[in-house]
Amino acid sequence: MRFYERVVRPLLQRFDPETSHALTISTLSVFQRFALFRWLAARICSFQDPRLKVTWRGLAFQNPIGLAAGVDKDARAARLFASLGFGSVEVGTVTPLPQPGNPRPRVFRLPARRALVNSLGFPSQGMEIVANRLKGNSVAVPLGINIGKNAETPLSEATADYLSCLEALYPYGDYFVLNISSPNTAGLTSLQAKPALTSLTAALRELRTALAEASNQDPKPLLLKLSADLTQAELDDVLEVATGNAVDGIVAVNTSASPEIKGDAQSISGGISGPPLRQQGLELVGYARRHVPRDFFIIGVGGITDERDAWAYLRAGANVVQVYTTLVYRGPCAVSSINRGLLSLLESSEVPSIQTLNM
């Protein structure tokens, strides 16, 4: 990790954030083709311990630190991320048709706050390319696929986009996340409103049932990714729909466009991620855990930079967590450091395992 912070990060910061990210993903996509590099990645960065394992509905998370959507949008390096020690990998957001996203520049670093602001708008190579890429390339950890609608699809036809993605990608994912909360696609967050969400999830649940029966398997979990900017009433409505047998869990939270959270970055268009998002994410996860059934899965994401942040999310009610922005500032081996730290916190708290935290 010191090598990353002293050598790699200064080199990457010579480029704009999106170019740095593209270079990183392109490099990892090449390395993952070779078993030797995947083995080296595991030797250098991976840390596992049975007490870190989490199981849920047949999915085995080797540790609770997952890769958040947005890092590997087109599933180009999912196998290598698994080798780096992530307990799960979520790719996407994937849209039905290829699209470029919003105009550049659209990603900005806030080094003093160890945060990012992005207005990407779902740049995606499209579901067919992602499906072909995942075909025959199994990932060694639970693979989530985050799906969304094309920017040019009217909101009235959004359901068809989500259905298309689910059908095309269903054979390759272990769980699916409906991104209805990005602040960077016009009108998208309106899909969190109770009538729209009820209709959307009913259609997806019906398709999932048919796909599961056709494959002679149990239905794969559906989760909702929620906005950090929901009002209390809006959150209550979402949770009412979600727990009414609509979906199996939530991912909380997405980036925030709130002036209070963005602070002096308010003049930059887009949603903020990283430490400024931590408190809002923690509060939403804690509230959700108190209002959902025990088996309802919660993935916490937002501002997790070290083991103390991950621990706070897990104690608040998240089953597992995800990281993104901290990888920009600490590098990919941060996952190993967080897992080692979590194990120490388990031992000092005399908690037998991560699995037992929310039992």
RAPE-V911147 format. One record per helix or strand of 2 or more residues. SS is the DSSP state (A for helix, B for strand). FROM is the first residue (numbers start at 1). TO is the last residue. If there is no record, write none. Layout:
# RAPE-V911147
SS;FROM;TO + SS;FROM;TO
This chain:
# RAPE-V911147
A;2;12 + A;17;31 + A;35;45 + A;50;52 + B;54;56 + B;59;61 + B;65;67 + A;78;83 + B;88;94 + B;107;110 + A;111;113 + B;115;118 + A;127;134 + B;142;147 + A;155;169 + B;175;179 + A;188;192 + A;194;215 + B;221;226 + A;232;246 + B;249;252 + A;259;265 + B;271;274 + A;275;290 + B;297;301 + A;307;316 + B;320;323 + A;325;330 + A;334;349 + A;354;358
